[in-house]
Amino acid sequence: MAHVKIEICRNGIWTVRQEGEIEVTAEALVALLPSYAIQYAHRAYLDGLMVGEIAAPKCGRKS
């Protein structure tokens, strides 16, 4: 079992969204990140090490 933590960034502040023990590889955890980052950026930690970070899509916003 690995300790996993998923963080979310709202208004520039990172907070824990989910945390717990699960059977997962770093590659599989990183592959899940796009499903989390619908509106906000997310990052994933596996046993205390950050294994991935993803920005939220722009969702049609004009820059």
N, C-alpha and C positions, 0 to 999 in steps of 0.2 A: 504494500500500500504506500502511496505517495501522498504527501500533504500538498494540497492545491489551494491557491488563493487567486481569486479574480478581483481586480480592482477596476473601478469606473471613475472617469474624470468628468465632474460637473462643475462648470464655472471655474476651471483651473485648479480644483481641489480633488485629489485622489482619495477615494474611500473604498473600503472593502465591500464588494457586492456579494461574494460567496466565498466560503472557506470550508475545507474539510478533507477527509481522507478518501482516496479513490484509486483504483487501478487504472493508470493512464500513462502513456509515454509523453515525452515533451513534444514530439511531432504531432500526436493526436490532439494534445491540448492547444497547440498553435493553430491547428486546422479548425478548431471550434471557435476561435476568436471572431471571425467575420459574423457569425450568428449572434454574437453579443453586441457588436458595435453598430447597432441600427441608428442610434441617435447620438451616442456619446463614445468617446475613446475608451478603450479597455486595455488592460495588460494582464498577463498571466504569470504566476509564479509556481514553480514546482520544487518542493523541498527547499524553499527559501531563495531560490535563484530565479530571476526574471527570464522567462523563455520566449516571450513574445509580447508585442504591443501593436495595436491597430487603431488608426484614427477612424472617426465616424465619417461615413460618406457625406457629401455635400447635399444630397437629396434635392437636387434641382435648384439650389440657391445660385443666384448670379453673383459673380465676384466683381 
